Amino acid sequence: MLLRRLGEDVYAQVLADHHSLIRSGLAAHEGAEVGTQGDAFFAVFSSPKACVTAVAEMQQTLESRRWPEGERVRVRMGVHTGEAAQTVTGLVGLDVHRAARVAAVAYGGQVLLSETAAALVRDSLPPGAALRDLGAHRLKDLGRPEQIFQLHAAGMQIEFPPLRSLGNPALPNNLPAQLATFIGRDRELAEVRALVGSSRLVTLTGAGGSGKTRLSLQVAAELLDGSGDGVWLVELAAVSDEDAVAPAICRALGIAAQPGRPVPEILLDALAPPGRPDRAGQLRASDRRLRQDR
């Protein structure tokens, strides 16, 4: 982490320089800063061409700049074209969220464009720039897949790992696609994510149709970061027998049955962290001790 490596004072100066560089790039191409959060910027432009020219120049400047202690400041950027409404709380609209989701699957130093943005700038790219089709990707709003393009230009890094979309093998999951993009509910998302981080079991309750399932699916998608064993959905609505719960979980996780072994034992062994003793065997031994005590 850059903050940990540089220390608070040097990092604060790097962050200030980063902000100054981004704002200079916006000003040079008539971009308007809509908001910032931490080290993130949200900006709008009067034309897709101006936006792509600006982000290319920003990346080139970030890459060529000499940063303290030989560090590299890598910034991911996403470009999308659409409509939004100006409200008292800022710009609101589906395309605002789409732009954020496009940027979220990128890596530092990478510029990604949605299919809409790519179509509008393909014939008016900056000199020496090109677009590379990265294929269709499911973004973490669980809505329709998006065709993603990567911007190439002189001085920019070209090769990156697979995008951090829901189809990335490093982010194993079985989360279903949704008919609609997830919008808003930021407070609820933050609360549930905090609860999941501090609790072994979190239960969402509410009236039917209040959005419990959609909220939980969105939290699950946002928790996928490649640091764990993935996120999995187990449908239990049709399960009425408690003995059928473990088999349903095994089916969702792709855990094969083993003749002669109870399904709960198979599941416990499969979920045990690597290097841990046989959890099912521990439970059997514990059960025997309890029976002996009785």
N, C-alpha and C positions, 0 to 999 in steps of 0.2 A: 504494500500500500504506500502510495507516494507520501502521504502525511507522516506515516511512521518512519519512512526512510529519511525524509528531509528535516523533520522536526516542525513544530508549529510556526516559528518565525519565518523560516525559509519558505515553507509551504504557503503561508499567507501572501508572501510576495509573488510566488509563482501563480497563485490563484488570481491576484490582482492583475498580473501581466496577461494572463489568459483572458480575463474579462476585457481588458483594454484592446487586445488583439481582435477578439470577436466583434466588439463594438466598432472598431475601425473598419472591419470588413463589411459590417452592416451599413455603415454610413457611406462607404464608397460605392455601394450598389443600391442605395435607396431602400434598404431593409429596415423594418420597424421592429424594435424590441418590444415584445408583448409581455414577457415576464421572465423571471429567473427563479431558480430554486437550487440553492447550493451552487454547484458548478455547471448547472444546466441552463440553457437559453431556449426560449421559444420565440421565434421571429416570423414575420410575414413579409412578402415582397409583392411588388406590383406586377411582376412577370416571372414565370418559371425560369426563363433564360437568365435573368439577373440573379435569381437565387442560386442556380447551379454554378454560375461564374463566381459568386461570392464564396460558396462553400469550398470550391476548388482552390481559390486563392488562400482561404483561411488554412486549409490543410497544408498547402505548400509552405506557408509561413510558419506554421507550428512545427513542421518537419525540419525546416532549415534553421530555426532559431536555436541558439546555444542556451540551454537551460542549466541551472545550478547543478553542480556535482555530476555533470554528464547525463542527467536524467532526460527522458523523452516524455513529453506531454502528449498523450494520445487521446483524441476526441472522436467519439462516434457521432455521426450525423445522419439524419433521415430527411428526405424531401418528398413531400406529397402535395398535390394540387386539388383543391376543392373549395367548398363554401363554408362559411361560419357566420354566426350572428353576433354582433357587438352588443353585449349586455352590461349591466352595472358590475358584474363579477368578471368581465373579460369576454374573450371570444368563446363561443359555445357552438358545438356541432359535431357530427359524426366524423368529419374529416379532420378535426383537431385531434381527436383520439387516434385516428388512423395514422396521422403523421408521427405521433408519439410511439405507436406500436412498431412502425417501420424502423425508427431510430433504435428502439430497444433491442432488436435482434442483431444489431451490428456490433463490431468490435472497435476498440480505440484506433483511430486512424482510417476508418472505413466510412465511405459515404454511400448510402443506399437510396434508391429512388423507387417509388411505387410505379405501377404500370401506367397510371394516369400521368404522372409527372414525366416519366420517360418518353411517352408518346409525344408530349408537347415540346420537348427540348431536343429530341433525337437529331433534328436537322439544323439545330442552331447551337451546338455545343462549343465551348471555348476551343481555340486552336490547339490541336494535339490531344484533345480529350476524346474519350470513347465510353460507350456503355457496354457492360457485360451482363448477359441474361443469366441470372442465378436460379431461375425456375420459380415454381409456385411454392409458397410457404404458408403454413398455418401460423398466424401470429397469436400472441397470448391473450387476445380478447376472445378467442375461440370462435370468431365469426368466419366469414368466407375466406378462403385462401387468397393470398396476394402475390401477384407476379412481381418479383423483386429484381432490380437491376443495380449493379455496382458501377460507380463512376471511376474511370481511370484517367489520370492526367499526370503530366511530368512532375516528378518529385514526390509522388504519392505512393504509398505501399500498395501492392497489387494482390499479394497472396494472403489469405486469411483462413482460419478454420471454418468448418461449416457453420452457417448462421445459427443463432441461438433461438430458432423457431421450434415449434412443437414436433417437427419431423426430424430434429437432430438426434442421432443415435445416442449422444451423450446426455440427452434429457429424456430418459425412458418414461413413458406414460401411456395411458389408454383413454385420455380425456376426449370426450366426444365433441365434434363440431356443433356449434349453436347457430340457430337461424338469424340471430340478431347480435350486433356488437354490444359489448358491455359498456354502459355509459354511467358515469357518476358513482355515487355511493362510496366516495373516498374514505369517509369517516368509518363506515362499517368495514370496509376492506382492511383498514389499518388496525381496527380493534380485533378483528378475527385473526389477522396475521400475528399480532402480538400474543393472543391467547394460544395459538398453535405453537408459537415458539417457547412458551413457558408451561405448557400442559401436555399430558399424554393423551388426553381425550377432550375434544371440544364438541359440544352439541348445540346446533342451531335450532331454535324453536320459533314458531309463529304460525299464523293462520295459513291455510292452504292458498297457494297462489301469491304469497307475499315475496317470493324470490329467494327462498332459502337455498334451494339447489343451485340456482344460477350464481348466487354469491359464493357458495362453497366451491363451485367449479372454478370461478375466477381466482379465488385465493389459491387454489391448488395450482393453477397455471402460473401464477406469479411466484410461487415457491420453487418452481423448477429452475435451478441454477447450475446443475451439474455436480453439486457437492455431495449428493446423497444417492440413494438407489432408485430415485424416481418418485412419481406420484401416481396413485392408482385409484380408479373409481370402482367400487363394488356395489352393484345394484341389489338391494335387499328388500325392495318394496314387495316383491312377490314371494318372499320367503316367510313362511308361517311356522316352520318347525325349527327350533333352536339347533337341532343336530344338522341342519342344512346350511348353517351360517359358515362354518369352516370350509366345506366343499365349495361354496360360492366364492369365498375369498381365494381359494386355490385356483379356481377357474379363471378369475380375473388376473391373477398373477402368473398364470401359465405353469403352475406347479403340478407335476404329474403324480398320479396315484401310485402307491406302492403296495402290492398285494400283501396282506397280512399285517399291515400297520394301520392304526387308527389315523384318520385324516388330521385331527388336531395335533398329533405328534409330528406328522410330516410338515404341517404348516409351521409349527414352532421351530423345527430344525431349519427350515428354509429361511425364516425371518431372523434367525440368530446372527449376530455380527460375526464376521470371519475371525477365526481363532478362539471363539468362545466355546466352552464345553457344550456337549449335547444337552440342550435345554429340556427337551422332552424326557431324556434319561434322568435329569435332575428332578423333574416333577414326579416321575414314577418312583424314584427312591424316596422322595419326600412323602409321597402318598403311602408307601409301605411303612415308613417310620410312624406316620399318624395312626395307621391301623394297629401297629404294634403297641403304641401308647394307649390306645383305647382298650 
